[in-house]
């Protein structure tokens, strides 16, 4: 059993602390604003008066606050106690922020892991909870058994920014899905069809379309968007144009889908009508040296 500090008792910090207590770990908790530790104290947590005190009582400090500005403030408060301990930062941020935090922790002589939580608070400890980690492999291996208790622990590499990169990429996919759902539902809603009723058609359709992704991935990885094309960019640009015309005619806002048509039209040119729509990836990817 480990001695663990949970720094930050928002919805996620509370869930993490509760899970670790259930698993029998010795948990010390701290939150900027007092009064959030009562339920955890009833389950056996000890409340510390400061972040430094919580860290000093523990081998591992799990930091989960609103953003990296808040995380930096907590790390500064805890700095005197961090030397020789492990800081696991599960605060949501950018890869650059994660790398800077890793350097900051190294300067304080703390081992550092950055993490991205792919779960909501009620999911913590459950079979669908996934937490991505990056940073020192030695540190991850040393604490993997404890971290597995919070959810499947996936180590992505020594670069501390990798967990955040994958976290934000997965969330980008999620928001794209939600955007499609909102746009499609607004269209049928214009004729009085309810969202719940429409879902019966939408979910199987979206599930079937997920089957297209491996083909797109192959084209993106090879850079060749002309192999095995079934539905070309020319046809799909006309089709998406029809969809946006219909959306406008129905009095529905086009905001969520219109940027995709702009990309299709920008990509469409002499010789690209027969390539796949995966070609739009070339318009949004970062240009690399040699491209
Ligand atoms: N909740 C969720 O569904 C998502 C799931 C995926 C991961 N996220 C990220 O987890 C971080 C914490 O999220 P949270 O849900 O716990 O957020 P809140 O309930 O709003 O609690 C925020 C905590 O942050 C503390 N805090 C804010 N500013 C400061 C600061 N300057 N110094 C110290 N602590 C600060 C706040 O303290 P207080 O307001 O109670 O005093 C809460 O403990 C987050 O990165 C999500 O993106 C959650």
Boltz pocket constraint, residues with backbone or C-beta under 6 A from the ligand:
constraints:
  - pocket:
      binder: B
      contacts: [[A, 8], [A, 9], [A, 10], [A, 11], [A, 12], [A, 13], [A, 31], [A, 32], [A, 33], [A, 36], [A, 64], [A, 65], [A, 66], [A, 67], [A, 69], [A, 70], [A, 71], [A, 73], [A, 74], [A, 90], [A, 91], [A, 92], [A, 93], [A, 117], [A, 118], [A, 119], [A, 120], [A, 121]]
      max_distance: 6.0
